[in-house]
Amino acid sequence: MNYAVVRYGVKAAGVAENRALIAKVFQELEESATEGLQYLVLELDDGEFVHIVGTLDGDEASPLPRLAAFKAFTENHADRRSTAIIRSPARIAGNHRMLAAAEPAT
């Protein structure tokens, strides 16, 4: 799996909308049974959201942007954000029951 971490802050007025749009993304993921994707979103107390995305090795792009709910999520995303998006490639250094079948990076 290839992993990326995406994080950004959300304005207080946009937190509820951001949560609701994320919930719709997960609903569509469940309904579409998207293969080759691991996805986790964390909401921190300070209004920051952290997305962890895992895609199969060799996949050039995440399947997330193809989802209608994800397109809706990103549509007014800049208006909800209080900070810029920071995207970083990541490797698993340790995993205890958080990511199914994930192996630490070698």
Protein Blocks (a to p, Z undefined) as FASTA:
>chain_A
ZZddddddddfklmmmmmmmmmmmmmmmmmnopghiacdddddfkopacddddddehiab
dfklmpmklmmmmmmmmmmpmbdcdddddddfbdehkaghiacdZZ
